[in-house]
Amino acid sequence: METIKASAVDLLIGKIVSAIENEASLIGGLSDELDEIKQEFISMRSFLQKCTVISVVGMGGSGKTTLVSKAYNSRIVKRHFNCHAWITVSQKYVVDDLLRRMIEEFYGAAKETVPTNLNTMGFRELVSTLLSYLGAKRYLIILDDVWSSKLWEEINVSLPDEGFGNRVILTTRNENIASSSFGVKSRVHHVKPLGEKEAWELFTMKAFSNNQGRLLPQELEILARNLVNKCEGLPLALVALGSAMSSKKLESEWEKVNHCLDIELRSNSMLQRMQVILLLSFNELPYKLKHCFLYCCLFPEDFVLKRKRLIRLWMAEGFVEKMKGITPEDVAESYLMALIHRNMLQVVKRNISGRPKGCKMDDLLREIALSISEAEKFGALYDDQEASEESGARRLSIQTIKMQIISLKGMLKLRSLLVFIDYRISPSLVTLPSGFRLLRVLDLQDAQVEKLPDELVDLFNLRYLNLRRTRVKELPKSIGRLHNLQTLDIRNSRIYVLPTGTTKLQNLRHLLMYCYIPGSYTEFTIGYGISAPSNIYKLENLQVLDCVEAEVNLMRRIRSMTQLTRIGISKLREADAEDLCIAIQNMNLLRYLFLMVSDEAESLRLDALPSAPPCLKSMLLAGKLETVPRWFQSLRSLTQLYLHWSRLTQDLLPFIQALPCLGKLALENAYSGKQLRFEVGFQKLKSLFLFNLPQLNEIIIERGVMPDLRQLHLENCIELKMLPHGIECLANLQEVTLIIVSSELIQRIRGEQSIDRPKVQHIPNIVHYYRSISGVLYYESLS
């Protein structure tokens, strides 16, 4: 029953994803304005001039950030600049933090290693680093949501201007900021409201999306046009109001909303009108979604909200209703999809299958959510030395502190404590007062705290404990007293052993422990697991066990863990093979599988597994494979396959070419042959990564194979003297990344007169990374 209903939820979510992907949403009828902004970015005359600052100004909800984002991410814009960065500027920004984020963005976009001492750099070092990095480059910087005219004065010193036609784009609601004197060439672009036709199309697309053929009932047309007029061409208002009305079918319901808005909107300013409409959108949310939405405002401004983190937090708070035959995780995900469908959250990142991976809250929606949250004592932001009992807030989000310590004295009714401080702080960051018993969530992710409060084990209501990337070295021996704990996240912390008391956590559903080593493709060890108690298998509610070391007899013991949806195991030995295959065969709900042998000399023997788990979507195998397991052909649901250090002599491609859902394939020292020939299939493949294939000297892609490929990454394939045969047929290819490849390959595509240049002219972004004699990694654009 559970499998059937879970599949139904997957189908529902898939339909919503498809609908969202096919919508123009906020961009609506702004295509002409989008083209105009793109031209502002790349006007060729400007490349003979100094830096230009372009201010895109419009009130909240006018679509300025969406327009700039669309232009920023377009192929034609990206190929005109050597490097680019997007920085969101909060109202209470700190200049040093902005400069750090700018460095991280530039280095990250170029896939370069961020300076290791970045967090300890002072203002002068940060400026020096940016000046050095940007000096000989044509750069594009987006400064989104600027509130102060002083910002340019504070960061301009870090931006060199060598006459390459650099662009700094800022978005703002403030006309005075937009028209400031920046000391360089500047332009102002006013975002205009949508016209009557475009506004009507955007509203009806949202309001009647559930109707067959999106048909508009005749009796609702006049009422619908009245609502469109109230939005005065503002895309966010149109989308929010249209989404709110999509669930209303009766004429009386539409009349009621029209009447309420008529009363609320009288004599209000444009900004107040927007707030009224967005508030109505919130009020129209089903009750179960309101708390989920409000919880999102506890994250910092423009924070990327990860799907799985939100789901686990909502579950811990008790927001997720129980549904027979469906897991709480799937129910919570349907809540997230509903908020996205109503445009209360915007998707900023998707996984390879199209599911949302990261979301953001619009600034105006967040402002409204914060005001509601504080008024109803749902939650509050900590911005003082001591949190006040008088606030009565049941949830506290700490985003800045004074004197490096947080006092929670008197806040005994607190249910959630979230800390968003990623710099080094006092070991006594958090002191929990006695009687502090109602806390359900303690989220310290990225906070550089070293020691947990002694009072932690007294929090018997605690359901969620997140210590990811903290400096904590050990968990309390009596952690088993936290009987209600559902999520324990210690990824990339300094905890290497779980205390025996962990097995008393009978309500635990998510045990996240893996530690990946970044940039480790040239080495066998890409990460490690945590040593767990031998009776970890007794945690009958556990859904996620990732990643645990393969202790003696562990494989035999985990046979009973048939409820797992995700498992990661490290330090496997050949002796574990039979028990491992039996255990995996029993896990019919498994969606993610990570297996890594103890060292590169060990073989990963999986031939005894008759078929793959039917729901398996992602698989990462690290270790030598003697042959390609026959069951690879049964991976009908697989979207991602990553083989590391497999060193296969047998051709893998015939076993996976017909997999219907495979979207990402990564081979890392996984094949020792000289040729890869993609003859048929790979119809859904979007990303292909080939790392460290020392013998590979030829790649052939037949016509019609992988027609949807968007990303090709070739790294450390020294014998490869040219790009794949057939690359000219990959019409959707957007990005080719070449790292440490042969000079012969590069010479064939560098420059307009190169021999293979006609084959790659359709690819908007080709980047080449190479090392100097001193070992420094440089890059060049070959687009």
C-alpha positions in Angstrom: 0.0 0.0 0.0 2.8 2.4 0.9 4.6 1.9 -2.4 1.5 2.4 -4.4 0.6 5.7 -2.6 4.2 6.9 -2.7 4.2 6.4 -6.4 0.9 8.4 -6.7 2.6 11.3 -4.8 5.6 11.1 -7.2 3.2 11.3 -10.1 1.4 14.3 -8.6 4.7 16.1 -7.9 5.9 15.3 -11.4 2.9 16.9 -12.9 3.4 20.0 -10.8 7.1 20.2 -11.8 6.1 19.9 -15.4 3.6 22.7 -15.1 6.0 25.0 -13.3 8.8 24.3 -15.9 6.4 25.2 -18.8 5.3 28.5 -17.3 6.7 31.9 -18.0 5.6 32.9 -14.5 6.9 36.3 -13.4 8.6 37.1 -16.7 5.1 37.2 -18.2 4.9 39.7 -21.0 8.3 41.3 -20.3 10.1 39.7 -23.2 10.7 43.0 -25.0 12.1 44.6 -21.8 14.3 41.5 -21.3 15.8 42.0 -24.7 16.4 45.6 -23.9 18.2 44.8 -20.7 20.4 42.2 -22.4 21.5 44.8 -24.9 22.4 47.2 -22.0 24.6 44.4 -20.7 26.4 43.6 -23.9 26.4 46.7 -26.1 29.6 46.2 -28.1 30.6 49.9 -28.1 31.0 49.7 -24.3 33.9 47.3 -24.6 36.1 50.2 -25.8 35.1 52.2 -22.7 35.4 52.2 -18.9 33.1 50.4 -16.5 29.3 51.2 -16.7 26.9 51.0 -13.8 23.3 50.2 -14.9 20.6 50.7 -12.3 17.4 48.7 -12.8 14.8 50.5 -10.7 11.2 49.5 -9.9 9.0 49.0 -6.9 8.9 45.7 -5.1 7.1 43.1 -7.2 7.7 44.8 -10.5 9.9 42.0 -11.8 13.3 43.8 -11.8 15.2 40.9 -10.1 13.5 38.3 -12.4 14.4 40.4 -15.5 18.0 40.8 -14.5 18.3 37.2 -13.5 17.0 36.0 -16.9 19.4 38.3 -18.7 22.3 37.3 -16.4 21.8 33.6 -17.1 21.3 33.9 -20.8 23.9 32.4 -23.2 24.4 35.6 -25.1 25.3 37.6 -22.0 27.5 35.0 -20.3 29.7 34.5 -23.3 30.6 38.2 -23.4 32.3 38.2 -20.0 35.3 36.4 -18.6 33.8 36.2 -15.1 30.6 37.0 -13.3 29.1 37.2 -9.9 25.6 37.7 -8.4 25.5 39.3 -5.0 22.3 39.9 -3.0 22.7 43.0 -0.7 20.6 42.9 2.5 19.5 46.0 4.2 22.0 45.4 7.0 24.9 44.3 4.9 28.5 44.2 6.2 31.1 45.3 3.6 33.6 42.6 4.4 30.9 39.9 4.1 29.9 41.3 0.7 33.5 41.2 -0.6 33.9 37.6 0.7 30.7 36.6 -1.1 32.0 38.3 -4.3 35.2 36.3 -4.2 33.3 33.1 -3.5 31.0 33.8 -6.5 33.8 34.6 -8.9 35.9 31.6 -7.9 32.9 29.3 -7.7 31.5 30.3 -11.2 35.0 29.6 -12.6 35.2 26.3 -10.7 38.4 27.5 -9.0 39.4 26.8 -5.4 38.5 29.6 -3.1 41.4 31.0 -1.1 41.7 28.9 2.1 42.2 32.0 4.4 39.2 33.8 3.0 37.2 33.9 6.3 40.2 35.4 8.1 40.9 38.1 5.6 40.4 41.7 6.6 39.1 44.5 4.3 42.5 45.4 2.8 43.3 41.7 1.9 39.8 41.2 0.4 40.2 44.3 -1.8 43.7 43.2 -2.8 42.4 39.7 -3.7 39.6 41.1 -5.9 41.9 43.6 -7.6 44.4 40.9 -8.4 41.7 38.5 -9.7 39.7 40.9 -11.8 42.6 43.0 -13.1 42.9 41.6 -16.6 39.3 40.3 -16.9 36.0 41.6 -18.3 33.6 41.1 -15.5 29.9 41.3 -14.8 28.6 41.9 -11.3 25.0 42.0 -10.2 24.2 43.8 -6.9 20.6 42.8 -6.2 18.3 44.7 -3.9 20.5 47.7 -3.0 19.1 50.0 -0.2 22.0 52.4 0.4 23.7 54.9 -1.9 26.9 54.3 0.2 27.3 50.8 -1.2 29.1 51.8 -4.4 31.6 54.0 -2.5 32.4 51.1 -0.2 33.1 48.5 -2.8 34.3 50.5 -5.8 37.8 50.5 -4.5 37.9 46.7 -5.0 36.8 46.8 -8.7 39.6 47.5 -11.2 38.6 49.3 -14.4 41.1 48.7 -17.3 38.7 49.7 -20.1 37.4 46.2 -20.9 33.7 47.2 -20.8 33.0 45.9 -17.4 29.4 46.0 -16.1 28.0 46.5 -12.7 24.2 46.1 -12.5 22.3 47.0 -9.4 18.6 46.6 -8.7 16.8 48.9 -6.3 13.4 50.1 -5.3 14.9 53.6 -4.6 14.9 56.1 -7.4 17.5 58.3 -5.6 19.9 55.4 -5.4 19.4 54.6 -9.1 20.2 58.2 -10.1 23.2 58.5 -7.9 26.5 59.8 -9.2 28.8 56.8 -9.4 31.8 58.5 -10.7 31.7 56.3 -13.8 29.4 56.0 -16.8 25.9 55.1 -15.6 22.5 54.4 -16.9 19.0 54.0 -15.4 16.5 51.4 -16.6 13.0 51.8 -15.2 11.0 48.6 -15.1 7.6 49.4 -16.5 4.3 47.7 -15.4 2.9 45.1 -17.8 0.5 46.2 -20.4 -3.2 45.3 -20.2 -2.9 42.3 -22.6 0.2 40.9 -21.0 -1.2 41.4 -17.5 -4.4 39.5 -18.4 -2.5 36.6 -20.0 -0.3 36.2 -16.9 -3.2 36.3 -14.5 -5.4 33.9 -16.4 -2.4 31.5 -16.8 -2.2 31.2 -13.0 -5.9 31.6 -12.1 -7.2 29.0 -14.5 -4.3 26.6 -14.7 -6.4 23.8 -13.3 -9.1 24.2 -15.9 -9.1 21.9 -18.9 -7.4 23.9 -21.7 -7.1 26.8 -19.2 -10.6 27.9 -20.3 -12.1 31.0 -18.6 -15.7 30.5 -17.4 -17.7 33.3 -19.0 -19.5 34.2 -15.7 -16.1 35.0 -14.1 -14.5 37.2 -16.9 -15.7 40.6 -15.6 -14.7 39.7 -12.0 -11.3 38.4 -13.2 -10.7 41.6 -15.2 -11.5 43.7 -12.1 -8.9 41.8 -10.2 -6.3 42.3 -12.9 -6.9 46.0 -12.9 -6.3 46.1 -9.1 -2.8 44.7 -9.7 -1.9 47.6 -11.9 0.5 45.6 -14.1 2.8 44.3 -11.3 3.9 40.7 -12.2 4.2 39.5 -8.6 0.8 40.8 -7.6 -0.8 39.2 -10.7 0.9 35.8 -10.1 0.2 35.8 -6.4 -3.5 36.8 -6.8 -4.0 34.5 -9.8 -2.6 31.6 -7.8 -4.8 32.4 -4.9 -7.9 32.4 -7.1 -7.0 29.1 -8.9 -8.8 27.1 -6.2 -12.0 29.1 -6.4 -14.7 28.0 -8.8 -17.8 29.8 -7.6 -18.9 33.2 -8.7 -19.7 34.1 -5.1 -16.1 33.4 -4.1 -14.8 35.7 -6.7 -17.2 38.4 -5.8 -16.2 38.2 -2.1 -12.5 38.6 -3.0 -13.3 41.6 -5.3 -15.3 43.2 -2.5 -12.6 42.7 0.2 -9.9 44.2 -2.1 -12.1 47.2 -2.9 -12.3 48.0 0.8 -8.6 47.3 1.5 -7.2 49.2 -1.5 -8.9 52.5 -1.1 -6.5 55.4 -0.8 -3.5 53.1 -0.5 -0.1 53.7 -2.1 1.2 51.3 -4.7 3.4 49.6 -2.2 0.5 49.2 0.2 -1.6 47.8 -2.6 1.0 45.2 -3.3 1.2 44.3 0.4 -2.6 43.9 0.6 -2.7 41.6 -2.4 0.2 39.5 -1.1 -1.5 39.3 2.3 -4.6 38.1 0.7 -2.6 35.4 -1.1 -1.2 34.3 2.3 -4.7 34.3 3.9 -6.0 32.1 1.1 -3.4 29.4 1.8 -4.8 26.2 3.4 -4.1 26.2 7.1 -1.5 23.4 6.9 0.6 25.5 4.4 0.5 28.8 6.4 2.9 27.6 9.1 5.2 26.0 6.5 5.4 29.3 4.7 6.0 31.4 7.8 8.8 29.1 8.8 10.7 30.1 5.6 11.0 33.7 6.8 13.2 32.6 9.7 16.0 32.0 7.2 18.2 35.0 6.2 17.2 37.3 3.4 17.7 35.6 0.0 18.9 32.4 1.6 18.6 29.3 -0.6 16.1 27.0 1.2 17.1 23.4 0.5 14.2 21.1 -0.1 15.2 18.3 2.2 16.2 20.6 5.0 12.8 22.3 4.9 11.0 19.0 4.9 12.8 17.7 7.9 12.2 21.0 9.8 8.5 21.0 9.0 8.2 17.4 10.2 10.1 18.2 13.5 7.7 21.1 14.1 4.6 18.9 13.7 3.3 20.9 10.6 3.0 17.7 8.5 -0.3 15.8 8.8 -0.4 12.1 9.0 -1.7 10.3 5.9 -2.2 6.6 5.9 0.1 4.8 3.5 2.2 7.9 2.7 5.5 8.8 4.4 5.6 12.2 6.2 8.5 13.1 3.9 6.4 12.7 0.8 3.5 14.6 2.4 5.9 17.5 3.3 7.3 17.5 -0.2 3.7 17.9 -1.6 3.4 21.0 0.7 6.6 22.5 -0.7 5.3 21.9 -4.3 2.0 23.5 -3.4 3.8 26.7 -2.1 5.9 26.7 -5.3 2.9 26.3 -7.5 1.2 29.3 -5.7 4.4 31.3 -6.3 4.9 31.8 -2.5 8.4 30.3 -3.1 10.6 30.6 -6.2 12.7 27.7 -7.4 16.3 28.7 -7.9 17.9 25.2 -8.4 16.5 21.9 -9.6 18.0 18.4 -9.6 18.6 16.4 -12.8 15.0 15.1 -12.9 13.5 18.6 -12.5 12.5 18.4 -8.9 13.1 21.6 -6.9 16.4 21.4 -5.0 16.6 25.0 -3.7 14.0 27.8 -3.3 14.0 31.5 -2.2 11.4 33.8 -0.8 10.6 37.0 -2.6 11.7 40.0 -0.4 8.2 41.5 -0.2 6.7 38.1 0.7 9.4 37.7 3.4 8.6 41.1 4.8 4.9 40.2 5.1 5.7 36.8 6.6 8.0 38.4 9.2 5.3 40.9 10.2 2.8 38.1 10.6 5.2 35.9 12.4 6.1 38.6 14.9 2.5 39.7 15.4 1.3 36.1 16.0 4.4 35.2 18.1 5.2 32.5 15.6 8.8 33.5 15.4 11.3 36.3 15.5 14.8 37.4 14.4 17.4 37.8 17.1 19.2 41.1 16.7 20.2 42.0 20.2 22.6 40.7 22.9 19.7 39.1 24.8 16.5 37.6 23.5 13.4 39.0 25.3 10.9 36.9 27.1 8.3 39.6 26.4 8.4 38.9 22.7 6.8 35.6 23.4 8.2 34.2 20.1 8.1 30.4 19.9 10.9 30.3 17.3 14.1 32.3 17.2 16.4 32.8 14.3 19.9 34.2 15.1 21.6 36.0 12.2 23.8 38.5 14.0 25.1 38.7 17.6 26.9 41.1 19.8 29.6 40.1 22.3 29.8 36.6 20.7 27.3 35.0 23.1 23.6 34.3 23.0 21.5 34.5 26.1 18.1 32.7 26.1 17.2 33.4 29.7 13.4 33.5 30.2 12.6 32.1 26.7 11.3 28.8 28.1 8.6 28.3 25.5 10.9 28.3 22.6 10.3 25.5 20.1 13.0 26.3 17.4 16.4 27.8 17.6 18.2 28.4 14.3 21.7 29.9 14.1 23.0 31.4 10.8 26.4 32.6 11.9 29.3 31.0 10.0 32.3 32.7 11.5 34.3 31.6 14.5 32.5 32.1 17.8 32.8 31.3 21.4 32.5 27.7 22.5 29.8 28.9 24.9 27.8 30.3 22.0 24.5 29.0 23.3 23.6 28.5 26.9 20.3 26.7 27.5 18.6 27.7 30.8 17.1 25.0 33.1 13.5 24.2 32.3 14.1 24.8 28.6 12.1 21.7 27.7 9.9 22.5 24.7 12.6 22.9 22.1 12.0 20.8 19.1 14.6 22.2 16.7 18.2 23.0 17.3 19.9 24.0 14.0 23.5 25.0 14.2 24.6 24.3 10.7 27.8 26.1 9.7 28.1 27.8 13.2 31.7 27.3 14.2 30.7 26.1 17.7 33.0 23.5 19.3 31.0 22.2 22.2 27.4 21.3 22.7 25.6 22.6 25.8 25.5 20.1 28.7 21.7 20.7 28.9 21.2 19.2 25.4 20.2 15.8 26.7 17.4 17.3 28.8 15.6 18.4 25.7 13.3 15.4 25.6 11.0 17.1 22.9 14.0 17.7 20.6 13.2 16.3 17.1 15.8 17.9 14.9 19.5 18.4 15.7 21.7 19.8 12.9 25.5 20.0 13.5 26.6 20.0 9.9 30.0 21.7 9.3 30.4 22.6 13.0 33.5 22.0 15.0 31.8 19.7 17.4 33.9 16.6 18.1 31.6 14.3 20.0 28.0 13.7 20.9 26.8 13.2 24.5 27.1 9.6 25.7 23.6 9.9 27.0 22.1 11.1 23.6 19.7 8.1 23.8 17.6 10.2 26.2 16.4 12.3 23.3 13.7 9.7 22.6 11.8 12.0 20.1 14.7 12.8 17.9 13.8 12.4 14.2 16.8 14.0 12.4 20.5 13.9 13.4 22.8 15.6 11.0 26.5 15.5 11.7 27.8 15.8 8.1 31.3 17.2 7.7 31.5 17.9 11.5 34.4 16.5 13.5 32.4 13.6 14.9 33.8 10.2 13.8 32.1 7.8 16.2 28.5 7.5 17.2 27.9 6.8 20.9 26.2 3.5 21.7 23.2 5.4 23.1 22.3 6.3 19.5 20.4 3.0 19.1 17.9 4.1 21.8 16.6 6.8 19.4 13.7 4.8 18.2 12.0 7.7 16.5 15.1 8.6 14.4 14.3 8.8 10.7 17.3 10.6 9.2 20.8 9.8 10.3 23.2 11.9 8.1 26.8 11.3 8.7 28.8 11.3 5.5 31.9 13.4 5.0 33.0 14.1 1.4 36.4 15.3 0.6 36.2 18.1 -2.1 38.4 18.0 -5.2 39.4 14.4 -4.6 38.9 13.0 -8.1 42.6 12.1 -8.5 42.6 10.1 -5.3 40.6 6.9 -4.5 39.2 8.2 -1.2 36.4 10.7 -1.8 35.0 10.6 1.7 34.4 8.5 4.7 31.6 7.2 6.9 31.1 7.2 10.7 31.6 4.2 13.0 28.2 3.2 14.3 27.1 0.8 17.1 26.7 -2.8 15.9 23.0 -2.8 16.7 22.2 0.3 14.6 19.8 -2.0 12.7 17.3 -1.8 15.6 16.3 1.7 14.5 13.1 0.5 12.8 11.9 4.0 11.7 15.1 5.0 10.1 14.7 6.1 6.5 18.2 7.5 5.8 21.4 5.9 7.0 24.2 7.8 5.2 27.1 7.1 5.6 28.2 4.2 8.0 31.4 2.3 8.1 31.1 -1.4 7.3 31.9 -3.0 10.6 32.2 -6.8 11.2 28.8 -8.4 10.5 27.1 -5.1 9.8 26.0 -6.2 6.4 24.3 -9.2 7.8 22.5 -7.1 10.5 21.1 -4.5 8.1 19.2 -7.1 6.1 16.1 -6.2 8.2 16.3 -2.5 7.4 13.9 -2.8 4.5 12.3 0.6 5.2 15.4 2.6 4.2 15.1 5.0 1.3 18.8 6.1 1.4 21.9 4.2 2.5 25.6 4.9 2.3 28.3 2.4 3.3 32.1 2.9 3.3 35.1 0.6 4.0 33.4 -2.4 2.3 35.4 -5.6 1.8 35.0 -8.4 -0.7 34.0 -10.7 2.2 30.9 -8.4 2.7 29.6 -9.0 -0.9 27.0 -11.8 -0.4 25.4 -10.2 2.7 25.5 -6.8 1.1 23.6 -8.0 -2.0 21.0 -9.7 0.1 20.5 -6.6 2.2 20.1 -4.3 -0.9 17.7 -6.8 -2.6 15.4 -6.4 0.5 15.4 -2.6 0.3 12.5 -2.1 -2.2 12.0 1.6 -1.2 15.7 2.6 -1.7 16.1 5.8 -3.8 19.8 6.5 -3.1 22.7 4.1 -2.8 26.4 4.9 -2.1 28.9 2.1 -1.7 32.7 2.5 -1.3 35.3 -0.2 -0.6 38.0 0.1 2.0 40.8 0.8 -0.5 41.6 0.8 -4.2 42.9 -2.8 -4.1 39.5 -4.1 -3.0 36.9 -5.1 -5.5 33.3 -4.2 -5.2 31.5 -7.4 -6.0 27.8 -6.9 -6.7 27.1 -9.7 -9.2 25.0 -11.7 -6.7 22.3 -8.9 -6.8 19.6 -10.2 -9.2 18.0 -6.8 -9.9 18.2 -3.2 -8.8 15.8 -1.8 -6.2 12.8 -0.6 -8.3 12.8 3.0 -6.9 16.5 3.6 -7.1 17.2 7.1 -8.5 20.8 7.9 -7.6 23.8 5.5 -7.3 27.4 6.1 -6.5 29.8 3.2 -6.6 33.4 3.6 -5.5 35.7 0.7 -6.0 37.0 -1.7 -8.7 34.4 -3.6 -10.7 35.6 -6.7 -12.4 32.7 -6.7 -14.8 29.6 -4.6 -15.4 26.8 -6.0 -13.2 24.0 -7.4 -15.4 21.4 -5.7 -13.2 22.5 -2.3 -14.4 20.1 -2.8 -17.2 17.2 -3.0 -14.7 17.8 0.6 -13.4 14.6 1.9 -14.9 14.2 4.8 -12.4 17.8 5.8 -12.2 18.5 9.5 -12.9 22.2 9.8 -11.7 25.0 7.3 -12.0 28.5 8.0 -10.7 31.2 5.4 -11.0 34.5 6.1 -9.2 37.7 4.2 -9.6 35.8 1.2 -11.2 38.6 0.7 -13.7 36.4 -1.3 -16.0 37.9 -3.0 -19.1 34.5 -3.9 -20.3 32.4 -1.4 -22.2 29.8 0.0 -19.8 27.7 1.9 -22.3 25.6 -1.0 -23.8 24.4 -1.8 -20.3 23.0 1.7 -19.6 22.2 3.2 -23.0 18.5 2.3 -22.8 17.9 3.5 -19.2 14.8 5.7 -19.7 15.4 8.3 -16.9 19.2 8.6 -16.8 20.0 12.4 -16.7 23.6 12.5 -15.3 26.5 10.2 -15.9 29.9 10.6 -14.2 32.8 8.3 -14.9 35.9 8.9 -12.7 38.8 6.6 -13.4 36.0 4.2 -14.2 37.1 2.9 -17.6 40.5 1.8 -18.9 39.6 1.4 -22.6 40.7 3.7 -25.4 37.3 4.5 -27.0 33.8 5.4 -25.8 31.2 5.0 -28.5 27.7 6.3 -27.8 25.8 4.4 -30.5 22.2 4.6 -29.4 20.0 5.8 -26.5 20.8 8.2 -23.7 17.6 10.1 -24.6 17.3 11.9 -21.3 21.0 12.5 -20.6 21.6 16.2 -19.7 25.1 16.0 -18.0 28.1 13.9 -19.0 31.3 14.1 -16.8 34.4 12.2 -17.7 37.3 12.4 -15.2 40.8 10.9 -15.2 40.4 8.4 -18.0 44.1 7.9 -18.8 43.8 5.7 -21.9 40.8 7.3 -23.5 41.8 8.7 -26.9 38.5 8.8 -28.8 34.8 9.6 -28.1 32.2 9.0 -30.8 28.6 10.3 -30.5 26.3 9.0 -33.2 23.6 11.2 -34.6 20.4 11.2 -32.5 22.2 10.0 -29.3 21.8 12.1 -26.1 19.8 14.8 -28.0 19.2 16.7 -24.8 22.8 16.9 -23.5 23.4 20.4 -21.9 26.7 19.9 -20.1 29.9 18.1 -21.1 32.9 18.0 -18.7 36.2 16.5 -19.7 39.0 16.5 -17.0 42.4 14.9 -16.9 41.8 12.9 -20.1 45.3 13.6 -21.5 45.2 11.2 -24.5 42.1 12.8 -25.9 43.4 14.9 -28.8 40.0 16.2 -30.0 36.5 16.8 -28.8 33.9 14.0 -29.4 33.1 13.1 -33.0 29.5 14.2 -33.4 29.6 17.1 -30.9 28.3 19.4 -33.7 25.0 17.4 -33.6 24.4 18.2 -29.9 22.1 21.1 -30.6 21.2 21.7 -26.9 24.7 21.7 -25.6 25.2 24.8 -23.5 28.5 24.3 -21.6 31.8 22.5 -22.3 34.3 22.5 -19.5 37.9 21.3 -20.3 40.3 20.8 -17.4 43.9 19.6 -17.8 43.4 18.3 -21.4 45.9 18.0 -24.2 47.2 21.0 -26.0 46.3 19.4 -29.3 42.6 19.3 -28.3 42.7 23.0 -27.4 44.4 24.1 -30.5 41.7 22.5 -32.6 39.0 24.8 -31.2 40.9 28.0 -30.1 40.4 30.9 -32.5 38.0 31.4 -35.3 40.3 29.8 -37.9 40.9 26.6 -35.9 40.1 23.3 -37.6 37.2 22.3 -35.4 35.8 25.7 -34.7 32.8 25.2 -37.0 31.8 22.2 -34.9 31.5 24.1 -31.6 30.2 27.5 -32.7 26.7 26.7 -31.4 28.0 26.1 -27.9 27.6 29.4 -25.8 30.1 28.6 -23.0 33.4 26.7 -23.5 36.0 27.1 -20.7 39.5 25.7 -20.6 41.4 25.3 -17.3 45.2 24.7 -17.3 48.1 24.7 -14.8 51.1 26.9 -15.1 54.6 25.6 -14.5 54.3 26.7 -10.8 51.1 24.7 -10.5 48.6 27.6 -10.4 45.3 26.9 -12.1 44.3 29.4 -14.8 41.4 29.5 -17.2 40.4 31.0 -20.5 37.1 31.3 -22.4 37.1 29.5 -25.8 33.5 30.5 -26.6 
